[in-house]
Amino acid sequence: MKNIRKIAEWLKSKYKYYTTPKFDFVIVEDVPDLITEGKVFIISENNHPEMIIFKCPCGCKKDIHLNLLKDAKPRWSYTINNKGNINLSPSIWRKVGCKSHFILHNGRINWI
């Protein structure tokens, strides 16, 4: 039984990327009334992205707001790859609350 547990832990560590939930994205004009888990909302007015909002992936249920405006700081950027997955840059590091630090790459969370 110990060997099976060790193998399961090893597999989980090697395939951690595939066991993390995948985030989808949607482009909207206004901040939605309800921010749902597992979804990244890109707020864009006249085809100019302004902000990204999503629920913190740690489970604390707090909304994370990221600025996309080029003239403001701090500022994040996003890309959508050829498979339709979202990438955010730079990493997100919450300085209050849960203090999570992560990267969203290919629609999945990579904890730092």
MMTF fields as JSON, N, C-alpha, C and O atoms, coordinates in Angstrom:
{
  "mmtfVersion": "1.0.0",
  "mmtfProducer": "UNKNOWN",
  "numBonds": 447,
  "numAtoms": 448,
  "numGroups": 112,
  "numChains": 1,
  "numModels": 1,
  "chainsPerModel": [1],
  "groupsPerChain": [112],
  "chainIdList": ["A"],
  "bondAtomList": [4, 2, 8, 6, 12, 10, 16, 14, 20, 18, 24, 22, 28, 26, 32, 30, 36, 34, 40, 38, 44, 42, 48, 46, 52, 50, 56, 54, 60, 58, 64, 62, 68, 66, 72, 70, 76, 74, 80, 78, 84, 82, 88, 86, 92, 90, 96, 94, 100, 98, 104, 102, 108, 106, 112, 110, 116, 114, 120, 118, 124, 122, 128, 126, 132, 130, 136, 134, 140, 138, 144, 142, 148, 146, 152, 150, 156, 154, 160, 158, 164, 162, 168, 166, 172, 170, 176, 174, 180, 178, 184, 182, 188, 186, 192, 190, 196, 194, 200, 198, 204, 202, 208, 206, 212, 210, 216, 214, 220, 218, 224, 222, 228, 226, 232, 230, 236, 234, 240, 238, 244, 242, 248, 246, 252, 250, 256, 254, 260, 258, 264, 262, 268, 266, 272, 270, 276, 274, 280, 278, 284, 282, 288, 286, 292, 290, 296, 294, 300, 298, 304, 302, 308, 306, 312, 310, 316, 314, 320, 318, 324, 322, 328, 326, 332, 330, 336, 334, 340, 338, 344, 342, 348, 346, 352, 350, 356, 354, 360, 358, 364, 362, 368, 366, 372, 370, 376, 374, 380, 378, 384, 382, 388, 386, 392, 390, 396, 394, 400, 398, 404, 402, 408, 406, 412, 410, 416, 414, 420, 418, 424, 422, 428, 426, 432, 430, 436, 434, 440, 438, 444, 442],
  "bondOrderList": [1, 1, 1, 1, 1, 1, 1, 1, 1, 1, 1, 1, 1, 1, 1, 1, 1, 1, 1, 1, 1, 1, 1, 1, 1, 1, 1, 1, 1, 1, 1, 1, 1, 1, 1, 1, 1, 1, 1, 1, 1, 1, 1, 1, 1, 1, 1, 1, 1, 1, 1, 1, 1, 1, 1, 1, 1, 1, 1, 1, 1, 1, 1, 1, 1, 1, 1, 1, 1, 1, 1, 1, 1, 1, 1, 1, 1, 1, 1, 1, 1, 1, 1, 1, 1, 1, 1, 1, 1, 1, 1, 1, 1, 1, 1, 1, 1, 1, 1, 1, 1, 1, 1, 1, 1, 1, 1, 1, 1, 1, 1],
  "groupList": [{"groupName": "MET", "atomNameList": ["N", "CA", "C", "O"], "elementList": ["N", "C", "C", "O"], "formalChargeList": [0, 0, 0, 0], "bondAtomList": [1, 0, 2, 1, 3, 2], "bondOrderList": [1, 1, 2], "singleLetterCode": "M", "chemCompType": "L-PEPTIDE LINKING"}, {"groupName": "LYS", "atomNameList": ["N", "CA", "C", "O"], "elementList": ["N", "C", "C", "O"], "formalChargeList": [0, 0, 0, 0], "bondAtomList": [1, 0, 2, 1, 3, 2], "bondOrderList": [1, 1, 2], "singleLetterCode": "K", "chemCompType": "L-PEPTIDE LINKING"}, {"groupName": "ASN", "atomNameList": ["N", "CA", "C", "O"], "elementList": ["N", "C", "C", "O"], "formalChargeList": [0, 0, 0, 0], "bondAtomList": [1, 0, 2, 1, 3, 2], "bondOrderList": [1, 1, 2], "singleLetterCode": "N", "chemCompType": "L-PEPTIDE LINKING"}, {"groupName": "ILE", "atomNameList": ["N", "CA", "C", "O"], "elementList": ["N", "C", "C", "O"], "formalChargeList": [0, 0, 0, 0], "bondAtomList": [1, 0, 2, 1, 3, 2], "bondOrderList": [1, 1, 2], "singleLetterCode": "I", "chemCompType": "L-PEPTIDE LINKING"}, {"groupName": "ARG", "atomNameList": ["N", "CA", "C", "O"], "elementList": ["N", "C", "C", "O"], "formalChargeList": [0, 0, 0, 0], "bondAtomList": [1, 0, 2, 1, 3, 2], "bondOrderList": [1, 1, 2], "singleLetterCode": "R", "chemCompType": "L-PEPTIDE LINKING"}, {"groupName": "ALA", "atomNameList": ["N", "CA", "C", "O"], "elementList": ["N", "C", "C", "O"], "formalChargeList": [0, 0, 0, 0], "bondAtomList": [1, 0, 2, 1, 3, 2], "bondOrderList": [1, 1, 2], "singleLetterCode": "A", "chemCompType": "L-PEPTIDE LINKING"}, {"groupName": "GLU", "atomNameList": ["N", "CA", "C", "O"], "elementList": ["N", "C", "C", "O"], "formalChargeList": [0, 0, 0, 0], "bondAtomList": [1, 0, 2, 1, 3, 2], "bondOrderList": [1, 1, 2], "singleLetterCode": "E", "chemCompType": "L-PEPTIDE LINKING"}, {"groupName": "TRP", "atomNameList": ["N", "CA", "C", "O"], "elementList": ["N", "C", "C", "O"], "formalChargeList": [0, 0, 0, 0], "bondAtomList": [1, 0, 2, 1, 3, 2], "bondOrderList": [1, 1, 2], "singleLetterCode": "W", "chemCompType": "L-PEPTIDE LINKING"}, {"groupName": "LEU", "atomNameList": ["N", "CA", "C", "O"], "elementList": ["N", "C", "C", "O"], "formalChargeList": [0, 0, 0, 0], "bondAtomList": [1, 0, 2, 1, 3, 2], "bondOrderList": [1, 1, 2], "singleLetterCode": "L", "chemCompType": "L-PEPTIDE LINKING"}, {"groupName": "SER", "atomNameList": ["N", "CA", "C", "O"], "elementList": ["N", "C", "C", "O"], "formalChargeList": [0, 0, 0, 0], "bondAtomList": [1, 0, 2, 1, 3, 2], "bondOrderList": [1, 1, 2], "singleLetterCode": "S", "chemCompType": "L-PEPTIDE LINKING"}, {"groupName": "TYR", "atomNameList": ["N", "CA", "C", "O"], "elementList": ["N", "C", "C", "O"], "formalChargeList": [0, 0, 0, 0], "bondAtomList": [1, 0, 2, 1, 3, 2], "bondOrderList": [1, 1, 2], "singleLetterCode": "Y", "chemCompType": "L-PEPTIDE LINKING"}, {"groupName": "THR", "atomNameList": ["N", "CA", "C", "O"], "elementList": ["N", "C", "C", "O"], "formalChargeList": [0, 0, 0, 0], "bondAtomList": [1, 0, 2, 1, 3, 2], "bondOrderList": [1, 1, 2], "singleLetterCode": "T", "chemCompType": "L-PEPTIDE LINKING"}, {"groupName": "PRO", "atomNameList": ["N", "CA", "C", "O"], "elementList": ["N", "C", "C", "O"], "formalChargeList": [0, 0, 0, 0], "bondAtomList": [1, 0, 2, 1, 3, 2], "bondOrderList": [1, 1, 2], "singleLetterCode": "P", "chemCompType": "L-PEPTIDE LINKING"}, {"groupName": "PHE", "atomNameList": ["N", "CA", "C", "O"], "elementList": ["N", "C", "C", "O"], "formalChargeList": [0, 0, 0, 0], "bondAtomList": [1, 0, 2, 1, 3, 2], "bondOrderList": [1, 1, 2], "singleLetterCode": "F", "chemCompType": "L-PEPTIDE LINKING"}, {"groupName": "ASP", "atomNameList": ["N", "CA", "C", "O"], "elementList": ["N", "C", "C", "O"], "formalChargeList": [0, 0, 0, 0], "bondAtomList": [1, 0, 2, 1, 3, 2], "bondOrderList": [1, 1, 2], "singleLetterCode": "D", "chemCompType": "L-PEPTIDE LINKING"}, {"groupName": "VAL", "atomNameList": ["N", "CA", "C", "O"], "elementList": ["N", "C", "C", "O"], "formalChargeList": [0, 0, 0, 0], "bondAtomList": [1, 0, 2, 1, 3, 2], "bondOrderList": [1, 1, 2], "singleLetterCode": "V", "chemCompType": "L-PEPTIDE LINKING"}, {"groupName": "GLY", "atomNameList": ["N", "CA", "C", "O"], "elementList": ["N", "C", "C", "O"], "formalChargeList": [0, 0, 0, 0], "bondAtomList": [1, 0, 2, 1, 3, 2], "bondOrderList": [1, 1, 2], "singleLetterCode": "G", "chemCompType": "PEPTIDE LINKING"}, {"groupName": "HIS", "atomNameList": ["N", "CA", "C", "O"], "elementList": ["N", "C", "C", "O"], "formalChargeList": [0, 0, 0, 0], "bondAtomList": [1, 0, 2, 1, 3, 2], "bondOrderList": [1, 1, 2], "singleLetterCode": "H", "chemCompType": "L-PEPTIDE LINKING"}, {"groupName": "CYS", "atomNameList": ["N", "CA", "C", "O"], "elementList": ["N", "C", "C", "O"], "formalChargeList": [0, 0, 0, 0], "bondAtomList": [1, 0, 2, 1, 3, 2], "bondOrderList": [1, 1, 2], "singleLetterCode": "C", "chemCompType": "L-PEPTIDE LINKING"}],
  "groupTypeList": [0, 1, 2, 3, 4, 1, 3, 5, 6, 7, 8, 1, 9, 1, 10, 1, 10, 10, 11, 11, 12, 1, 13, 14, 13, 15, 3, 15, 6, 14, 15, 12, 14, 8, 3, 11, 6, 16, 1, 15, 13, 3, 3, 9, 6, 2, 2, 17, 12, 6, 0, 3, 3, 13, 1, 18, 12, 18, 16, 18, 1, 1, 14, 3, 17, 8, 2, 8, 8, 1, 14, 5, 1, 12, 4, 7, 9, 10, 11, 3, 2, 2, 1, 16, 2, 3, 2, 8, 9, 12, 9, 3, 7, 4, 1, 15, 16, 18, 1, 9, 17, 13, 3, 8, 17, 2, 16, 4, 3, 2, 7, 3],
  "groupIdList": [1, 2, 3, 4, 5, 6, 7, 8, 9, 10, 11, 12, 13, 14, 15, 16, 17, 18, 19, 20, 21, 22, 23, 24, 25, 26, 27, 28, 29, 30, 31, 32, 33, 34, 35, 36, 37, 38, 39, 40, 41, 42, 43, 44, 45, 46, 47, 48, 49, 50, 51, 52, 53, 54, 55, 56, 57, 58, 59, 60, 61, 62, 63, 64, 65, 66, 67, 68, 69, 70, 71, 72, 73, 74, 75, 76, 77, 78, 79, 80, 81, 82, 83, 84, 85, 86, 87, 88, 89, 90, 91, 92, 93, 94, 95, 96, 97, 98, 99, 100, 101, 102, 103, 104, 105, 106, 107, 108, 109, 110, 111, 112],
  "secStructList": [7, 2, 2, 2, 2, 2, 2, 2, 2, 2, 2, 2, 2, 2, 6, 2, 2, 2, 2, 1, 7, 5, 7, 3, 3, 3, 3, 3, 1, 1, 7, 7, 1, 1, 7, 7, 6, 6, 3, 3, 3, 3, 3, 3, 3, 6, 6, 3, 3, 3, 3, 3, 3, 3, 3, 7, 6, 6, 6, 6, 7, 7, 3, 3, 3, 3, 3, 7, 7, 6, 6, 1, 1, 1, 7, 7, 3, 3, 3, 3, 7, 6, 6, 1, 7, 3, 3, 3, 3, 1, 7, 3, 3, 7, 1, 1, 6, 6, 7, 7, 3, 3, 3, 3, 3, 6, 6, 3, 3, 3, 3, 7],
  "xCoordList": [0.821, 0.0, 0.863, 0.518, 2.006, 2.903, 3.466, 3.6, 3.796, 4.358, 3.35, 3.719, 2.099, 1.061, 0.923, 0.79, 0.953, 0.861, 2.045, 1.879, 3.232, 4.436, 4.351, 4.702, 3.891, 3.744, 2.705, 2.912, 1.588, 0.542, 1.067, 0.778, 1.834, 2.412, 3.401, 3.439, 4.201, 5.179, 4.449, 4.81, 3.424, 2.663, 2.011, 2.024, 1.443, 0.8, 1.798, 1.474, 3.011, 4.026, 4.469, 4.712, 4.577, 5.015, 3.936, 4.247, 2.682, 1.585, 0.709, -0.477, 1.298, 0.579, -0.072, -1.185, 0.629, 0.115, -1.241, -2.14, -1.394, -2.627, -3.748, -4.906, -3.417, -4.448, -4.98, -5.963, -4.349, -4.85, -6.006, -5.995, -6.994, -8.14, -7.712, -6.792, -8.388, -8.099, -9.013, -10.216, -8.432, -9.185, -9.561, -8.71, -10.837, -11.315, -11.353, -11.235, -11.514, -11.61, -12.797, -13.26, -13.271, -14.344, -14.066, -13.641, -14.31, -14.128, -15.492, -16.434, -15.59, -16.857, -16.617, -15.483, -17.69, -17.576, -17.651, -17.045, -18.393, -18.558, -18.196, -18.22, -17.862, -17.573, -18.847, -19.893, -18.768, -19.971, -20.408, -19.593, -21.689, -22.212, -21.665, -21.453, -21.44, -20.966, -19.672, -19.65, -18.614, -17.332, -17.311, -17.328, -17.274, -17.325, -15.922, -15.005, -15.767, -14.477, -14.109, -14.974, -12.822, -12.338, -12.522, -12.307, -12.919, -13.129, -12.416, -12.536, -11.675, -10.983, -11.825, -12.12, -12.205, -12.988, -12.062, -11.411, -12.005, -11.217, -12.194, -13.066, -12.037, -12.92, -12.324, -11.207, -13.063, -12.554, -13.612, -14.756, -13.221, -14.13, -13.611, -12.456, -14.446, -14.056, -12.793, -11.903, -12.737, -11.606, -10.288, -9.217, -10.354, -9.169, -9.259, -10.023, -8.486, -8.536, -8.106, -7.101, -8.878, -8.607, -8.28, -7.451, -8.922, -8.782, -9.079, -9.819, -8.491, -8.789, -9.277, -8.695, -10.345, -10.878, -11.12, -11.655, -10.721, -11.013, -10.917, -10.372, -11.444, -11.386, -9.995, -9.402, -9.491, -8.197, -8.271, -9.218, -7.29, -7.347, -7.047, -7.19, -6.63, -6.294, -7.532, -7.44, -8.7, -9.932, -10.433, -11.467, -9.711, -10.142, -11.363, -11.985, -11.7, -12.894, -12.819, -13.839, -11.638, -11.476, -11.32, -10.735, -11.854, -11.68, -10.31, -9.869, -9.649, -8.366, -8.61, -9.152, -8.209, -8.346, -6.953, -6.103, -6.71, -5.408, -5.572, -6.437, -4.741, -4.765, -4.093, -3.029, -4.709, -4.128, -3.769, -3.219, -4.074, -3.829, -2.337, -1.615, -1.875, -0.443, 0.206, 1.4, -0.57, 0.008, 0.002, 0.507, -0.547, -0.656, 0.27, 0.665, 0.602, 1.441, 0.845, 0.297, 0.924, 1.458, 0.515, -0.667, 1.064, 0.298, 0.627, 1.778, -0.388, -0.226, -0.562, -1.164, -0.174, -0.556, -1.025, -0.735, -1.741, -2.208, -2.011, -1.952, -1.911, -1.884, -2.816, -3.08, -3.295, -4.099, -3.302, -3.0, -2.962, -2.145, -2.997, -4.214, -2.351, -3.056, -4.059, -4.876, -4.011, -4.998, -6.137, -7.018, -6.119, -7.184, -7.035, -8.013, -5.805, -5.543, -4.937, -4.169, -5.29, -4.822, -3.531, -3.336, -2.654, -1.421, -1.416, -1.749, -1.036, -0.903, 0.547, 1.263, 0.965, 2.331, 2.346, 1.616, 3.126, 3.975, 3.142, 1.917, 3.812, 3.117, 2.193, 2.345, 1.25, 0.313, 0.746, 0.866, 0.982, 1.421, 0.568, 0.751, -0.357, -1.244, -0.46, 0.101, -0.423, 0.322, -0.521, 0.018, -1.831, -2.741, -3.565, -3.553, -4.268, -5.138, -4.347, -3.492, -4.623, -4.015, -2.544, -1.831, -2.083, -0.686, -0.245, 0.928, -1.192, -0.881, 0.077, 0.052, 0.914, 1.84, 1.808, 2.116, 1.431, 1.245, 1.371, 1.381, 1.467, 1.463, 0.293, 0.025, -0.392, -1.421, -0.807, -0.579, -0.544, 0.111, -0.67, -0.965, -0.997, -1.799, -3.104, -3.583, -3.679, -4.948, -4.886, -5.924, -3.68, -3.528, -2.647, -1.777, -2.895, -2.151, -0.85, -0.835, 0.229, 1.528, 1.902, 2.177, 1.911, 2.207, 3.695, 4.538, 3.99, 5.398, 5.68, 6.801],
  "yCoordList": [-1.201, 0.0, 1.262, 2.255, 1.22, 2.386, 2.688, 3.849, 1.628, 1.826, 2.482, 3.33, 2.101, 2.702, 4.18, 5.01, 4.513, 5.914, 6.715, 7.839, 6.142, 6.824, 7.055, 8.127, 6.062, 6.188, 7.262, 8.079, 7.261, 8.262, 9.669, 10.59, 9.849, 11.16, 11.58, 12.749, 10.641, 10.95, 11.376, 12.373, 10.612, 10.962, 12.33, 13.129, 12.599, 13.888, 15.026, 16.062, 14.853, 15.912, 16.103, 17.234, 15.031, 15.119, 15.69, 16.347, 15.445, 15.872, 16.921, 17.042, 17.676, 18.71, 19.715, 20.181, 20.04, 20.993, 20.555, 21.381, 19.284, 18.789, 18.598, 18.437, 18.614, 18.45, 19.793, 19.828, 20.901, 22.212, 22.598, 22.27, 23.29, 23.685, 24.626, 25.429, 24.507, 25.363, 26.583, 26.463, 27.755, 29.0, 29.322, 29.33, 29.587, 30.084, 31.603, 32.173, 32.252, 33.711, 34.153, 33.442, 35.352, 35.959, 37.456, 38.054, 38.051, 39.496, 40.148, 39.796, 41.114, 41.804, 43.307, 43.76, 44.077, 45.537, 46.14, 47.18, 45.496, 46.005, 44.927, 43.734, 45.374, 44.434, 43.638, 44.227, 42.32, 41.52, 41.639, 41.901, 41.445, 41.466, 40.301, 40.428, 39.174, 37.98, 37.497, 37.16, 37.47, 36.939, 35.462, 35.127, 34.594, 33.158, 32.572, 33.056, 31.527, 30.863, 30.176, 29.661, 30.172, 29.493, 30.265, 29.723, 31.528, 32.344, 33.674, 34.328, 34.069, 35.358, 36.295, 35.993, 37.425, 38.426, 39.531, 40.192, 39.73, 40.814, 41.942, 41.809, 43.059, 44.201, 45.06, 45.56, 45.23, 45.929, 46.883, 46.492, 48.128, 49.117, 49.556, 49.963, 49.477, 49.833, 49.099, 49.682, 47.828, 46.976, 47.385, 47.057, 48.101, 48.492, 47.857, 48.324, 46.796, 46.131, 47.075, 47.776, 47.087, 47.985, 47.255, 47.72, 46.117, 45.448, 43.968, 43.547, 43.186, 41.759, 41.519, 42.027, 40.743, 40.387, 38.879, 38.303, 38.252, 36.839, 36.534, 37.323, 35.396, 34.958, 34.393, 33.709, 34.688, 34.146, 32.621, 32.039, 31.971, 30.516, 29.75, 28.527, 30.45, 29.745, 29.255, 28.388, 29.808, 29.413, 30.441, 30.23, 31.559, 32.591, 33.364, 34.113, 33.176, 33.768, 35.278, 35.901, 35.885, 37.318, 37.574, 36.768, 38.709, 39.104, 39.739, 40.53, 39.39, 39.994, 40.899, 40.464, 42.157, 43.156, 43.505, 43.924, 43.338, 43.648, 44.721, 44.623, 45.726, 46.84, 46.448, 45.828, 46.805, 46.566, 47.864, 47.824, 49.02, 50.31, 50.588, 50.473, 50.952, 51.117, 52.26, 52.205, 53.304, 54.467, 54.361, 55.261, 53.304, 53.172, 52.068, 51.169, 52.16, 51.144, 50.786, 51.665, 49.536, 48.406, 48.022, 48.365, 47.314, 46.944, 45.514, 45.084, 44.79, 43.433, 43.397, 44.327, 42.336, 42.112, 40.663, 39.821, 40.4, 39.04, 38.684, 39.554, 37.412, 36.87, 35.662, 35.03, 35.371, 34.172, 33.328, 33.777, 32.108, 31.288, 30.649, 30.826, 29.914, 29.344, 28.258, 27.857, 27.775, 26.799, 27.472, 26.796, 28.816, 29.549, 29.645, 29.88, 29.462, 29.558, 30.915, 31.472, 31.44, 32.756, 32.661, 31.741, 33.647, 33.818, 35.231, 36.181, 35.379, 36.695, 36.93, 36.007, 38.183, 38.533, 39.932, 40.791, 40.205, 39.308, 38.481, 38.423, 37.846, 37.021, 37.879, 39.098, 37.229, 37.891, 37.527, 36.349, 38.549, 38.326, 39.185, 40.4, 38.561, 39.281, 39.665, 38.803, 40.948, 41.449, 41.446, 41.608, 41.266, 41.221, 39.939, 39.239, 39.651, 38.476, 37.186, 36.936, 36.368, 35.035, 35.063, 34.079, 36.18, 36.366, 35.352, 34.988, 34.916, 33.977, 34.602, 35.812, 33.777, 34.205, 33.13, 31.967, 33.532, 32.549, 33.2, 34.424, 32.351, 32.754, 32.024, 30.864, 32.7, 32.051, 31.835, 32.785, 30.565, 30.219, 29.09, 28.071, 29.285, 28.308, 27.987, 26.853, 29.005, 28.841, 28.106, 27.812, 27.806, 27.052, 27.823, 28.599, 27.59, 28.257, 27.514, 26.296, 28.266, 27.735, 28.507, 29.705, 27.806, 28.457, 28.735, 27.939, 29.888, 30.271, 30.25, 30.538],
  "zCoordList": [0.0, 0.0, 0.0, -0.642, 0.735, 0.771, -0.613, -1.001, -1.356, -2.69, -3.626, -4.439, -3.517, -4.364, -4.031, -4.93, -2.741, -2.332, -2.858, -3.333, -2.775, -3.271, -4.774, -5.266, -5.486, -6.941, -7.263, -8.16, -6.533, -6.77, -6.5, -7.264, -5.422, -5.118, -6.193, -6.578, -6.68, -7.726, -9.008, -9.635, -9.387, -10.587, -10.447, -11.384, -9.283, -9.051, -9.182, -9.761, -8.655, -8.765, -10.212, -10.634, -10.971, -12.366, -13.28, -14.274, -12.951, -13.81, -13.138, -13.447, -12.217, -11.479, -12.428, -12.186, -13.498, -14.482, -15.02, -15.175, -15.302, -15.908, -14.902, -15.287, -13.618, -12.602, -12.111, -11.371, -12.508, -12.105, -13.03, -14.216, -12.482, -13.317, -14.446, -14.291, -15.561, -16.702, -16.671, -16.44, -16.905, -16.944, -18.382, -19.272, -18.599, -19.881, -19.803, -18.718, -20.929, -20.916, -21.76, -22.652, -21.443, -22.214, -22.265, -21.276, -23.425, -23.591, -23.457, -24.167, -22.528, -22.27, -22.253, -22.101, -22.409, -22.414, -21.018, -20.76, -20.11, -18.755, -17.746, -18.048, -16.543, -15.468, -15.171, -14.898, -15.222, -14.956, -13.493, -12.608, -13.261, -11.892, -11.073, -9.867, -11.729, -11.042, -11.699, -12.883, -10.924, -11.403, -11.014, -9.83, -12.002, -11.738, -11.681, -12.345, -10.881, -10.754, -12.061, -12.77, -12.369, -13.561, -14.847, -15.931, -14.746, -15.941, -15.776, -14.74, -16.797, -16.837, -17.698, -18.855, -17.125, -17.845, -18.314, -17.505, -19.617, -20.202, -20.507, -21.366, -19.79, -19.978, -21.08, -20.949, -22.159, -23.328, -23.862, -24.095, -24.051, -24.612, -25.977, -26.103, -26.979, -28.352, -28.799, -29.417, -28.477, -28.869, -28.209, -28.72, -27.075, -26.308, -24.923, -24.079, -24.68, -23.37, -22.253, -22.372, -21.166, -20.05, -18.759, -17.977, -18.529, -17.249, -17.385, -18.274, -16.491, -16.379, -14.961, -14.003, -14.831, -13.523, -13.488, -14.435, -12.385, -12.166, -10.673, -9.901, -10.285, -8.886, -8.596, -9.43, -7.412, -7.006, -7.04, -6.509, -7.653, -7.791, -6.507, -6.477, -5.434, -4.187, -3.459, -2.591, -3.807, -3.137, -2.135, -1.502, -1.98, -1.028, -1.529, -0.775, -2.803, -3.431, -3.638, -3.933, -3.491, -3.725, -5.224, -5.948, -5.673, -7.074, -7.252, -6.418, -8.331, -8.683, -9.879, -10.895, -9.756, -10.812, -11.307, -10.521, -12.597, -13.182, -14.255, -15.125, -14.177, -15.113, -16.436, -16.433, -17.55, -18.879, -19.602, -20.702, -18.994, -19.645, -19.743, -18.753, -20.93, -21.185, -20.421, -20.129, -20.091, -19.421, -17.898, -17.227, -17.341, -15.886, -15.375, -16.119, -14.098, -13.471, -12.129, -11.464, -11.697, -12.452, -13.591, -13.59, -14.541, -15.729, -16.122, -16.044, -16.541, -17.041, -18.524, -19.062, -19.159, -20.552, -20.682, -19.833, -21.74, -21.972, -23.428, -24.297, -23.675, -25.032, -25.057, -24.034, -26.235, -26.463, -27.451, -28.558, -27.049, -27.945, -29.042, -29.076, -29.929, -31.088, -30.7, -31.529, -29.453, -28.977, -28.221, -27.69, -28.174, -27.504, -25.996, -25.286, -25.5, -24.068, -23.732, -24.516, -22.562, -22.151, -21.34, -20.546, -21.568, -20.796, -20.236, -20.944, -18.958, -18.344, -17.967, -17.577, -18.089, -17.733, -17.149, -17.645, -16.138, -15.352, -14.373, -14.484, -13.419, -12.436, -11.583, -11.507, -10.954, -10.041, -8.633, -8.296, -7.807, -6.44, -5.532, -5.462, -4.842, -3.925, -2.68, -2.002, -2.382, -1.226, 0.038, 1.133, -0.086, 1.059, 0.975, -0.038, 2.043, 2.039, 1.973, 2.822, 0.979, 0.869, 0.467, 0.663, -0.092, -0.523, -1.599, -1.681, -2.401, -3.486, -4.489, -4.716, -5.083, -6.13, -7.208, -6.95, -8.419, -9.484, -10.85, -10.985, -11.848, -13.256, -13.91, -13.598, -14.808, -15.614, -16.996, -17.745, -17.319, -18.576, -19.236, -18.611, -20.501, -21.257, -20.537, -20.573, -19.876, -19.218, -17.889, -17.295, -17.415, -16.16, -15.179, -15.573, -13.906, -12.841, -12.568, -12.392, -12.538, -12.09, -10.842, -10.901, -9.696, -8.426, -8.301, -8.713, -7.721, -7.517, -6.025, -5.604]
}
